[in-house]
Amino acid sequence: MKKILGYPNTFFQKELLAQALTHRSVTKKNNERLEFLGDSILNSTTAIWLYQRYKNISEGKLSRMRSTLVKGETLAEVARFYGLGEQLNLGIGELKSGGFNRASVLADAVEAVFGAVFIDKGFDETQEFILKVMHDWFEKSDPSITDKDSKTRLQEYLQKNSMQIPLYTLISEKGKDHKKTFEVQCEVKELNLSSKAEKRSRKKAEQESAQLILEKIGIS
């Protein structure tokens, strides 16, 4: 593998990159823990960049801008731009269901790659890598634009159409504290629609389940 996310693959620990690209449908040694780590580093890098770039922007607006840059839809766009889906190691079921192009799978893989770079090379080089990979997305950030997350968009759509807000239910919590996952169901009773998502945080699972409902409705 000569490149990863558009840049030369200079990993010293090759097994880290292999793990970052391995979905949980393949083996227990998958990219979930690296995703957890990469998510934190991406958030820190994005916060630092925004803080330095926009000197007079309020904390609230900086937070909204960061949320837009690190959300799953943005990371999936990054993954598709660099063709990351073609490099993923997926189980047969995921392959058949189109997992190589599923937003949640792609976004998790991007974060996992960032986590692997951190373990291999440390924070400074990881920060530099993230800023290179996401340069175009960072440069397009605009304080005047407030991009809404999936839960907000779904709720506004339902309210606009005189329907009740969605119901989010925690189905299960799995694993030990350091690698716990949360499965959440989002239900829109009036449309007879529901979806489930399992992520490393309850908040992420709620956002992903809301996004799946939006896709079922036909809202991209």
C-alpha positions as CSV (number, residue, x, y, z in Angstrom):
1,M,0.0,0.0,0.0
2,K,1.9,3.1,-1.3
3,K,-0.5,5.7,0.0
4,I,-3.0,6.2,2.8
5,L,-5.6,9.0,2.6
6,G,-3.6,10.5,-0.3
7,Y,-0.2,10.6,1.3
8,P,2.8,8.2,1.4
9,N,2.5,5.3,3.7
10,T,5.5,5.7,6.0
11,F,4.3,3.6,8.9
12,F,7.1,1.9,10.9
13,Q,4.5,-0.5,12.5
14,K,2.8,-1.9,9.4
15,E,0.4,-4.0,11.5
16,L,-1.1,-0.8,12.9
17,L,-2.3,0.4,9.5
18,A,-3.7,-3.1,8.8
19,Q,-5.6,-3.0,12.0
20,A,-6.9,0.6,11.3
21,L,-8.4,-0.7,8.0
22,T,-10.0,-3.8,9.5
23,H,-13.7,-3.7,10.3
24,R,-15.1,-5.5,13.3
25,S,-17.0,-7.9,11.0
26,V,-13.6,-9.5,10.2
27,T,-11.9,-10.2,13.6
28,K,-11.8,-9.1,17.2
29,K,-8.5,-7.3,16.4
30,N,-10.2,-4.5,14.5
31,N,-10.2,-0.7,14.2
32,E,-12.6,0.2,17.0
33,R,-10.0,1.1,19.7
34,L,-8.0,3.0,17.2
35,E,-11.1,4.8,16.1
36,F,-11.7,5.9,19.7
37,L,-8.2,7.3,19.9
38,G,-8.3,9.0,16.5
39,D,-11.6,10.7,17.3
40,S,-10.1,12.4,20.3
41,I,-7.0,13.5,18.4
42,L,-9.0,14.8,15.5
43,N,-11.2,16.8,17.9
44,S,-8.1,18.3,19.5
45,T,-6.4,19.1,16.2
46,T,-9.5,20.7,14.8
47,A,-10.1,22.8,18.0
48,I,-6.5,24.1,17.9
49,W,-6.7,25.0,14.2
50,L,-10.0,26.8,14.6
51,Y,-8.8,28.7,17.7
52,Q,-5.7,29.9,15.9
53,R,-7.4,30.7,12.6
54,Y,-10.4,32.6,13.9
55,K,-9.2,35.0,16.6
56,N,-12.6,36.8,17.3
57,I,-15.1,34.0,17.0
58,S,-17.1,33.0,20.1
59,E,-16.7,29.6,21.8
60,G,-20.2,28.5,20.7
61,K,-19.5,29.2,17.1
62,L,-16.1,27.5,17.3
63,S,-17.8,24.4,18.7
64,R,-20.4,24.3,15.9
65,M,-17.6,24.7,13.3
66,R,-15.6,21.9,14.9
67,S,-18.7,19.6,15.0
68,T,-19.2,20.2,11.2
69,L,-15.6,19.3,10.5
70,V,-15.4,16.1,12.6
71,K,-18.9,14.7,12.0
72,G,-19.4,11.4,10.2
73,E,-20.7,12.8,7.0
74,T,-17.6,15.0,6.6
75,L,-15.2,12.2,7.4
76,A,-17.0,9.9,4.9
77,E,-16.6,12.5,2.3
78,V,-12.9,12.6,3.1
79,A,-12.7,8.8,2.8
80,R,-14.4,8.8,-0.5
81,F,-12.2,11.5,-1.9
82,Y,-9.1,9.4,-1.2
83,G,-10.7,6.1,-2.1
84,L,-10.3,4.7,1.4
85,G,-13.2,2.3,0.9
86,E,-11.2,0.3,-1.6
87,Q,-8.5,-0.3,1.1
88,L,-10.8,-1.6,3.8
89,N,-10.8,-5.2,5.1
90,L,-14.5,-6.1,5.5
91,G,-16.4,-9.3,6.4
92,I,-18.5,-11.0,3.8
93,G,-21.7,-9.6,5.2
94,E,-20.4,-6.0,5.1
95,L,-19.1,-6.4,1.6
96,K,-22.4,-7.7,0.3
97,S,-24.3,-4.9,2.0
98,G,-22.0,-2.2,0.5
99,G,-20.1,-1.5,3.7
100,F,-17.1,-0.1,1.6
101,N,-19.2,2.9,0.8
102,R,-21.3,3.2,4.0
103,A,-20.7,6.6,5.7
104,S,-20.3,5.2,9.2
105,V,-17.8,2.6,8.2
106,L,-15.8,5.1,6.2
107,A,-15.8,7.7,8.9
108,D,-14.7,5.2,11.6
109,A,-11.8,4.1,9.3
110,V,-10.6,7.7,8.9
111,E,-10.5,8.1,12.6
112,A,-8.8,4.8,13.1
113,V,-6.1,5.8,10.6
114,F,-5.5,9.0,12.6
115,G,-5.3,6.9,15.8
116,A,-2.8,4.5,14.2
117,V,-0.6,7.4,13.0
118,F,-0.6,8.8,16.6
119,I,0.6,5.5,18.1
120,D,3.2,5.1,15.4
121,K,4.5,8.7,15.2
122,G,3.2,10.8,18.1
123,F,0.9,13.8,18.3
124,D,2.9,16.4,16.3
125,E,3.2,14.3,13.2
126,T,-0.4,13.1,13.5
127,Q,-1.6,16.7,13.7
128,E,0.5,17.6,10.6
129,F,-1.0,14.5,8.8
130,I,-4.6,15.5,9.7
131,L,-4.1,19.1,8.6
132,K,-2.7,17.8,5.2
133,V,-5.5,15.2,4.7
134,M,-8.3,17.6,5.6
135,H,-6.7,20.8,4.3
136,D,-9.5,21.5,1.8
137,W,-12.3,20.9,4.3
138,F,-10.6,23.1,6.9
139,E,-10.1,25.9,4.5
140,K,-13.8,25.7,3.4
141,S,-14.9,26.2,7.1
142,D,-17.1,29.3,7.3
143,P,-18.1,31.0,10.6
144,S,-21.3,32.4,8.9
145,I,-22.6,28.9,8.1
146,T,-24.1,26.8,10.8
147,D,-24.3,23.2,9.6
148,K,-26.8,21.1,11.5
149,D,-26.2,17.7,12.8
150,S,-28.3,14.6,11.9
151,K,-30.5,14.7,15.1
152,T,-31.3,18.4,14.6
153,R,-32.1,17.9,10.9
154,L,-34.4,15.0,11.6
155,Q,-36.2,16.8,14.3
156,E,-36.7,19.9,12.3
157,Y,-38.0,17.8,9.3
158,L,-40.6,16.1,11.5
159,Q,-41.7,19.2,13.2
160,K,-42.1,21.0,9.9
161,N,-44.4,18.2,8.8
162,S,-46.4,18.2,12.0
163,M,-45.0,15.0,13.4
164,Q,-43.7,14.1,16.8
165,I,-40.0,14.2,17.5
166,P,-38.1,10.9,17.2
167,L,-37.7,8.5,20.1
168,Y,-34.1,7.4,21.0
169,T,-33.8,4.3,23.1
170,L,-30.6,2.8,24.5
171,I,-30.8,-0.9,23.5
172,S,-27.6,-2.1,25.1
173,E,-24.1,-1.2,26.5
174,K,-21.4,-3.8,25.7
175,G,-17.8,-4.3,26.7
176,K,-15.6,-3.0,29.5
177,D,-15.3,0.7,30.4
178,H,-12.2,1.3,28.2
179,K,-13.9,-0.2,25.1
180,K,-17.6,0.1,25.7
181,T,-20.0,0.4,22.8
182,F,-23.6,1.7,22.9
183,E,-26.4,0.5,20.7
184,V,-29.2,3.0,20.2
185,Q,-32.5,2.8,18.3
186,C,-34.1,5.8,16.7
187,E,-37.8,5.5,16.0
188,V,-40.2,7.7,14.1
189,K,-43.6,6.1,14.8
190,E,-45.7,8.2,12.4
191,L,-43.5,7.1,9.5
192,N,-43.2,3.5,10.8
193,L,-39.4,3.8,10.6
194,S,-36.7,2.8,12.9
195,S,-32.9,2.3,12.8
196,K,-30.2,1.0,15.0
197,A,-26.6,2.1,15.4
198,E,-23.7,0.9,17.6
199,K,-20.9,3.3,18.3
200,R,-18.2,4.1,20.9
201,S,-20.4,6.8,22.5
202,R,-24.1,7.1,23.1
203,K,-24.1,10.5,21.4
204,K,-22.4,9.1,18.3
205,A,-24.9,6.2,18.1
206,E,-27.8,8.6,18.3
207,Q,-26.4,10.7,15.5
208,E,-25.8,7.7,13.3
209,S,-29.2,6.3,13.9
210,A,-30.8,9.6,13.1
211,Q,-28.7,9.8,9.9
212,L,-29.9,6.4,8.8
213,I,-33.5,7.5,9.3
214,L,-32.8,10.6,7.1
215,E,-31.4,8.3,4.4
216,K,-34.6,6.2,4.6
217,I,-36.7,9.3,4.2
218,G,-34.6,10.4,1.2
219,I,-32.8,13.3,2.8
220,S,-29.0,13.3,2.2
